Amino acid sequence: MPSPSSTPPVHALFGARMTELEQQLAQINAWIRTFSADSGWVNATLEHGWENLGGAYALIGYRKIGNIVLLRGGVKKGGASATTLFTLPKGFRPAYQEFPAVGAELSAPTELIIKTNGEVEALFGTSANFVLSSITFTTD
């Protein structure tokens, strides 16, 4: 058995193949960092008079883990003058329009649209209080 000092280094044994494997490992590590990155919860800036529902509901917010965006919180119309609740920043926007199911009061049916420009808009039932929790979509 050769002594440790007489064993050639790994690079000497495998040469270019080892360098290629190291490069592939670096790419895998970069991919893992990209797809497991977590923004943490960010409170949304409500627009046009929309208000957080308050009480037991979280503030309206969003979070991105990898390429998955999650929404949370409850909202009420308050003195809202338009249907756009808030706008998601670049990097948090869907590649295609999303029409998620929304929990709402029975006073009016509610439909939500999340546009590719980041606008989160109530299409119907804008007089209702509704909940965004459990809405998820991907950015690709």
C-alpha positions as a Markdown table, in Angstrom:
| # | Residue | x | y | z |
|---|---|---|---|---|
| 1 | Met | 0.0 | 0.0 | 0.0 |
| 2 | Pro | 1.4 | 3.4 | -1.0 |
| 3 | Ser | 2.0 | 5.9 | 1.8 |
| 4 | Pro | -0.3 | 9.0 | 1.8 |
| 5 | Ser | 2.6 | 11.2 | 0.7 |
| 6 | Ser | 3.3 | 9.0 | -2.3 |
| 7 | Thr | -0.4 | 9.0 | -3.5 |
| 8 | Pro | -0.9 | 11.3 | -6.4 |
| 9 | Pro | -3.5 | 14.1 | -6.0 |
| 10 | Val | -6.9 | 13.5 | -7.3 |
| 11 | His | -6.4 | 16.1 | -10.1 |
| 12 | Ala | -3.3 | 14.2 | -11.3 |
| 13 | Leu | -5.3 | 11.0 | -11.5 |
| 14 | Phe | -8.4 | 12.3 | -13.2 |
| 15 | Gly | -7.2 | 15.6 | -14.7 |
| 16 | Ala | -9.8 | 17.4 | -16.9 |
| 17 | Arg | -12.6 | 15.0 | -15.9 |
| 18 | Met | -12.3 | 16.2 | -12.2 |
| 19 | Thr | -12.4 | 19.8 | -13.3 |
| 20 | Glu | -15.5 | 19.1 | -15.4 |
| 21 | Leu | -17.1 | 17.4 | -12.3 |
| 22 | Glu | -16.3 | 20.4 | -10.1 |
| 23 | Gln | -17.9 | 22.7 | -12.7 |
| 24 | Gln | -21.1 | 20.5 | -12.8 |
| 25 | Leu | -21.2 | 20.5 | -9.0 |
| 26 | Ala | -20.9 | 24.3 | -8.9 |
| 27 | Gln | -23.8 | 24.5 | -11.4 |
| 28 | Ile | -25.9 | 22.2 | -9.2 |
| 29 | Asn | -25.2 | 24.2 | -6.1 |
| 30 | Ala | -26.2 | 27.4 | -7.9 |
| 31 | Trp | -29.4 | 25.8 | -9.1 |
| 32 | Ile | -30.2 | 24.7 | -5.5 |
| 33 | Arg | -29.6 | 28.2 | -4.2 |
| 34 | Thr | -31.8 | 29.6 | -6.9 |
| 35 | Phe | -34.8 | 27.3 | -6.5 |
| 36 | Ser | -34.7 | 27.2 | -2.7 |
| 37 | Ala | -34.3 | 30.9 | -2.1 |
| 38 | Asp | -36.9 | 32.3 | 0.3 |
| 39 | Ser | -37.8 | 36.0 | 0.2 |
| 40 | Gly | -39.7 | 35.7 | 3.5 |
| 41 | Trp | -43.1 | 37.5 | 3.9 |
| 42 | Val | -43.3 | 41.0 | 2.4 |
| 43 | Asn | -46.3 | 43.1 | 3.4 |
| 44 | Ala | -48.1 | 44.4 | 0.3 |
| 45 | Thr | -48.7 | 48.1 | -0.2 |
| 46 | Leu | -52.5 | 48.3 | -0.7 |
| 47 | Glu | -53.8 | 50.7 | -3.4 |
| 48 | His | -56.9 | 52.7 | -4.1 |
| 49 | Gly | -58.3 | 52.6 | -0.6 |
| 50 | Trp | -58.2 | 48.8 | -0.1 |
| 51 | Glu | -57.6 | 47.9 | 3.6 |
| 52 | Asn | -56.3 | 44.9 | 5.5 |
| 53 | Leu | -59.1 | 42.9 | 7.0 |
| 54 | Gly | -57.4 | 42.7 | 10.4 |
| 55 | Gly | -58.5 | 40.7 | 13.3 |
| 56 | Ala | -57.4 | 37.1 | 13.0 |
| 57 | Tyr | -56.2 | 37.6 | 9.4 |
| 58 | Ala | -52.6 | 38.3 | 8.5 |
| 59 | Leu | -51.7 | 41.5 | 6.7 |
| 60 | Ile | -51.9 | 41.2 | 3.0 |
| 61 | Gly | -48.5 | 39.9 | 1.9 |
| 62 | Tyr | -46.6 | 37.8 | -0.5 |
| 63 | Arg | -43.6 | 35.4 | -0.4 |
| 64 | Lys | -41.5 | 33.7 | -3.0 |
| 65 | Ile | -39.8 | 30.3 | -2.4 |
| 66 | Gly | -37.9 | 29.3 | -5.5 |
| 67 | Asn | -40.3 | 30.1 | -8.4 |
| 68 | Ile | -43.4 | 29.7 | -6.2 |
| 69 | Val | -45.2 | 32.8 | -5.0 |
| 70 | Leu | -47.6 | 32.6 | -2.0 |
| 71 | Leu | -50.2 | 35.2 | -1.0 |
| 72 | Arg | -51.8 | 35.6 | 2.4 |
| 73 | Gly | -54.1 | 37.8 | 4.4 |
| 74 | Gly | -57.6 | 39.3 | 4.3 |
| 75 | Val | -58.7 | 42.4 | 2.5 |
| 76 | Lys | -61.8 | 44.7 | 2.6 |
| 77 | Lys | -62.9 | 47.3 | 0.2 |
| 78 | Gly | -62.9 | 50.2 | 2.7 |
| 79 | Gly | -63.0 | 53.3 | 0.5 |
| 80 | Ala | -61.6 | 51.6 | -2.5 |
| 81 | Ser | -62.0 | 53.6 | -5.7 |
| 82 | Ala | -60.6 | 50.9 | -8.1 |
| 83 | Thr | -60.3 | 47.2 | -8.4 |
| 84 | Thr | -56.5 | 46.8 | -8.1 |
| 85 | Leu | -55.6 | 45.8 | -4.6 |
| 86 | Phe | -51.8 | 45.9 | -4.9 |
| 87 | Thr | -49.1 | 45.3 | -7.4 |
| 88 | Leu | -46.5 | 42.5 | -7.1 |
| 89 | Pro | -42.9 | 43.6 | -7.8 |
| 90 | Lys | -40.9 | 42.1 | -10.7 |
| 91 | Gly | -39.7 | 38.6 | -9.9 |
| 92 | Phe | -42.9 | 37.9 | -8.1 |
| 93 | Arg | -45.2 | 38.1 | -11.1 |
| 94 | Pro | -46.8 | 35.1 | -12.9 |
| 95 | Ala | -45.8 | 34.3 | -16.5 |
| 96 | Tyr | -49.5 | 34.0 | -17.4 |
| 97 | Gln | -52.6 | 35.5 | -15.9 |
| 98 | Glu | -53.8 | 33.6 | -12.8 |
| 99 | Phe | -57.5 | 33.3 | -11.7 |
| 100 | Pro | -57.2 | 31.7 | -8.2 |
| 101 | Ala | -60.2 | 30.7 | -6.1 |
| 102 | Val | -60.9 | 33.2 | -3.4 |
| 103 | Gly | -62.7 | 32.8 | -0.1 |
| 104 | Ala | -65.2 | 35.6 | 0.3 |
| 105 | Glu | -68.3 | 36.7 | 2.1 |
| 106 | Leu | -71.5 | 35.6 | 0.5 |
| 107 | Ser | -72.7 | 39.1 | -0.1 |
| 108 | Ala | -71.2 | 39.0 | -3.6 |
| 109 | Pro | -69.2 | 36.5 | -5.7 |
| 110 | Thr | -65.6 | 37.4 | -5.9 |
| 111 | Glu | -63.1 | 36.6 | -8.7 |
| 112 | Leu | -59.5 | 37.6 | -8.5 |
| 113 | Ile | -57.0 | 38.0 | -11.3 |
| 114 | Ile | -53.2 | 38.2 | -10.9 |
| 115 | Lys | -51.9 | 39.8 | -14.1 |
| 116 | Thr | -48.5 | 39.4 | -15.7 |
| 117 | Asn | -47.7 | 43.1 | -14.9 |
| 118 | Gly | -48.1 | 42.3 | -11.2 |
| 119 | Glu | -51.5 | 43.8 | -10.6 |
| 120 | Val | -53.7 | 41.9 | -8.2 |
| 121 | Glu | -57.3 | 42.8 | -9.1 |
| 122 | Ala | -60.8 | 42.0 | -7.9 |
| 123 | Leu | -63.0 | 41.5 | -10.9 |
| 124 | Phe | -66.4 | 40.9 | -9.2 |
| 125 | Gly | -67.8 | 41.3 | -5.7 |
| 126 | Thr | -65.6 | 44.3 | -4.9 |
| 127 | Ser | -67.9 | 45.1 | -2.0 |
| 128 | Ala | -67.0 | 41.8 | -0.2 |
| 129 | Asn | -64.3 | 41.1 | 2.3 |
| 130 | Phe | -62.1 | 38.3 | 1.0 |
| 131 | Val | -59.1 | 36.2 | 1.9 |
| 132 | Leu | -56.0 | 35.6 | -0.2 |
| 133 | Ser | -54.4 | 33.0 | 2.0 |
| 134 | Ser | -53.5 | 29.7 | 0.3 |
| 135 | Ile | -53.2 | 31.3 | -3.2 |
| 136 | Thr | -50.1 | 30.1 | -4.9 |
| 137 | Phe | -48.7 | 30.3 | -8.4 |
| 138 | Thr | -45.4 | 30.0 | -10.2 |
| 139 | Thr | -43.4 | 32.7 | -11.9 |
| 140 | Asp | -42.6 | 30.6 | -15.0 |
